[in-house]
Structure formats: C-alpha cells, structure tokens
Amino acid sequence: MRPEDALKHPTLHSAISNVLADQHHEAPSNIETSNTTLSVAPLPFGPGTWDVSVPYDTQAAIFSLRSNRTIELDTGKSGIVGVATRSSLHAATAGLGGHGVITTTAYAHCYAKAGGALYLSAKIFDSTGNYIALSNAYLTATGPSTRVFRTDWTNFAASYKTLNVWAELLVLL
C-alpha cells in the first residue's frame, strides 16, 4: 500500500456514513523525488542535508523513503515511513531493513525524536546499505513564502559516501 491511499477520503457525501459535509478532506499533495548524488561527509563532520520544496502552508508531511539495500532474497528493498512536522523534535519513523553481516538481513525498527532517538533510521541509505542513516526530518521556512522538507543524513563510514534514497512525500496543509 502506498502512504497516499490511507489519506484519501471520498468527497461524495453519500458514500460516507456518519460524516457531515464539512468533515471530509481532499487527498494530500503527493511529491515523488530521489537523491543519488549527495556526498555525505563522515563523522565528526556533517550531517549532509537534502531539501525538498513543499507548499508554504504545509503543516506536516508523511514520508516514505526507500533505500538501495536489498533485504530479501529477491528484490525487496529496505526503507522507512515517517511523519515530520515544523518542529525538529517531533519526527517519528518505522522501517524495515537494518544493518547486518548478511546483506539479506532485515530488522524492523521504530524511532521517535520525542522519545530521545538520535537517528530516525538504520544505516541503510548509501549504495551498499551499510553507512548512512537519517538523522532528522522536519519542515522549515527558507524564506517569506518558501518552505522545504529538510532531511539530515549521518555517514558512519571512514570516508565520504553517496546518499541513495527514493522518496514519496504527502504534504498536509
């Protein structure tokens, strides 16, 4: 299931029971993008930052990030689904695919900034799927009428690594 599906509500009122005319919502804006070029410096430098433009009125974003790391014997890929707000202290994620000795190892994980998590993913977002983790995700104004979905990335390798991430954002106004 794509994250967008759960947010779509019918606008035909006769199709919804126990809902008044002013209680339905339109589907959110959907943004699909990727980044396979950002070079992230190793610790203690960084983090690497990737911004995606969103409408200025965006209050929250539900995001799905897929990595290049294979987690099953065939073609299943690891990734996370999360929620970001205008506060850098409120992001939370759940995902599949964590660091392991065998490349097909898959671990489920949940992270929440409000719960004290330093990172929001396992180290799965580089070409080998072993070194780059999502550090933070939030919405921030970059000008008087512009806003971005900002993601910060931490590289745990000893050298520069390239980010590999495919994203779907659902922005809620």
C-alpha positions as CSV (number, residue, x, y, z in Angstrom):
1,M,0.0,0.0,0.0
2,R,1.3,3.5,-0.8
3,P,1.1,6.0,2.0
4,E,-1.2,8.2,-0.1
5,D,-4.0,5.6,-0.2
6,A,-4.8,5.8,3.5
7,L,-5.3,9.6,3.4
8,K,-7.8,9.8,0.5
9,H,-11.4,10.3,1.6
10,P,-14.3,10.2,-0.7
11,T,-15.8,13.6,-1.4
12,L,-19.2,12.2,-2.4
13,H,-21.0,12.6,0.9
14,S,-23.5,9.8,0.2
15,A,-20.5,7.4,0.1
16,I,-19.6,8.2,3.7
17,S,-21.6,7.3,6.8
18,N,-21.8,9.5,9.9
19,V,-19.8,12.3,8.2
20,L,-21.2,15.8,7.7
21,A,-20.5,17.8,4.5
22,D,-17.7,19.9,6.1
23,Q,-15.9,16.9,7.7
24,H,-14.2,15.3,4.6
25,H,-10.7,16.1,3.4
26,E,-9.2,16.2,-0.1
27,A,-6.2,14.0,-0.9
28,P,-2.9,15.5,0.1
29,S,-0.3,16.7,-2.4
30,N,2.0,13.9,-3.5
31,I,5.6,14.6,-4.3
32,E,7.9,11.9,-5.6
33,T,11.7,12.5,-5.8
34,S,15.1,10.9,-5.3
35,N,18.6,11.7,-4.4
36,T,21.5,9.6,-5.5
37,T,24.2,12.3,-5.8
38,L,24.6,13.9,-2.3
39,S,28.1,13.2,-1.0
40,V,27.9,12.9,2.8
41,A,31.0,13.6,4.9
42,P,32.0,11.1,7.6
43,L,31.7,11.8,11.3
44,P,32.6,14.1,13.0
45,F,31.7,16.3,10.0
46,G,28.2,16.7,8.6
47,P,25.4,16.0,8.6
48,G,24.6,16.1,4.9
49,T,21.4,18.0,4.2
50,W,18.8,17.4,1.5
51,D,15.9,19.8,1.0
52,V,12.7,19.1,-1.0
53,S,10.4,22.1,-1.8
54,V,6.9,21.8,-0.4
55,P,4.0,24.3,-0.4
56,Y,4.5,27.1,2.2
57,D,1.3,26.2,4.1
58,T,2.4,22.6,4.8
59,Q,1.8,21.7,8.4
60,A,3.0,18.1,8.3
61,A,4.4,15.6,5.9
62,I,4.1,11.8,5.8
63,F,7.1,10.4,4.0
64,S,8.3,7.1,2.6
65,L,12.0,6.7,2.0
66,R,13.3,3.6,0.2
67,S,17.0,2.7,0.2
68,N,19.1,0.6,-2.2
69,R,19.7,-2.1,0.4
70,T,18.2,-5.5,-0.6
71,I,16.5,-7.2,2.4
72,E,15.0,-10.3,0.8
73,L,16.4,-13.0,-1.4
74,D,14.7,-11.5,-4.5
75,T,14.3,-7.7,-4.9
76,G,12.7,-6.4,-1.7
77,K,14.3,-3.1,-0.6
78,S,14.6,-1.6,2.9
79,G,13.2,1.7,3.9
80,I,11.2,3.8,6.4
81,V,7.8,5.5,6.7
82,G,7.5,8.5,8.9
83,V,5.9,11.8,9.9
84,A,7.6,15.2,10.1
85,T,6.2,18.5,11.4
86,R,7.5,22.0,11.6
87,S,9.4,21.0,14.7
88,S,12.7,19.2,14.5
89,L,11.8,17.4,17.8
90,H,8.6,15.6,16.6
91,A,9.7,13.3,13.8
92,A,9.0,9.6,14.1
93,T,9.6,6.7,11.7
94,A,9.1,3.0,11.4
95,G,11.0,0.8,9.0
96,L,12.4,-2.4,7.7
97,G,16.0,-3.3,6.9
98,G,18.8,-2.7,9.4
99,H,22.5,-3.3,9.4
100,G,23.6,-6.9,9.4
101,V,26.5,-9.0,8.4
102,I,24.5,-10.8,5.7
103,T,23.1,-8.3,3.2
104,T,19.7,-10.0,3.2
105,T,19.2,-9.5,6.9
106,A,16.1,-7.5,7.7
107,Y,15.2,-5.8,11.0
108,A,12.1,-3.9,11.9
109,H,12.7,-0.7,13.8
110,C,10.9,2.4,15.2
111,Y,12.4,5.8,16.1
112,A,10.9,8.9,17.6
113,K,12.7,12.2,18.3
114,A,10.2,12.9,21.1
115,G,11.4,9.6,22.7
116,G,15.0,10.7,22.5
117,A,16.2,9.0,19.4
118,L,19.4,10.4,17.9
119,Y,18.6,8.9,14.5
120,L,15.5,8.1,12.5
121,S,16.7,5.0,10.6
122,A,19.2,2.3,10.5
123,K,22.4,2.8,8.4
124,I,20.8,1.8,5.1
125,F,20.9,4.9,2.8
126,D,24.1,4.6,0.8
127,S,24.9,2.4,-2.3
128,T,26.0,-0.5,-0.1
129,G,23.3,0.0,2.5
130,N,25.7,0.0,5.5
131,Y,26.7,3.5,6.4
132,I,24.2,6.4,6.0
133,A,21.3,6.9,8.5
134,L,18.6,9.5,8.5
135,S,19.3,11.9,11.4
136,N,16.3,14.2,11.3
137,A,13.3,15.2,9.1
138,Y,11.3,18.4,9.6
139,L,9.6,21.3,7.7
140,T,11.3,24.6,7.8
141,A,10.7,28.0,6.2
142,T,13.6,29.1,3.9
143,G,12.1,32.5,3.0
144,P,9.0,34.6,3.4
145,S,7.0,32.4,1.1
146,T,9.0,29.2,0.7
147,R,9.2,26.0,2.8
148,V,11.2,22.8,2.5
149,F,11.0,19.3,3.8
150,R,14.6,19.1,5.3
151,T,16.3,15.8,5.9
152,D,19.7,15.4,7.6
153,W,21.9,12.4,7.0
154,T,24.8,11.0,9.1
155,N,27.6,9.0,7.5
156,F,29.2,6.4,9.8
157,A,31.9,5.3,7.4
158,A,35.5,6.4,7.4
159,S,35.2,8.2,4.0
160,Y,32.7,10.1,2.0
161,K,29.6,8.1,0.9
162,T,26.9,8.9,-1.6
163,L,23.3,9.1,-0.5
164,N,20.9,6.7,-2.2
165,V,17.2,7.4,-1.4
166,W,13.9,7.4,-3.3
167,A,11.2,9.4,-1.6
168,E,7.4,9.9,-1.6
169,L,6.1,12.9,0.4
170,L,2.5,13.5,1.2
171,V,2.1,17.1,2.4
172,L,-0.8,18.0,4.6
173,L,-1.9,21.7,4.5
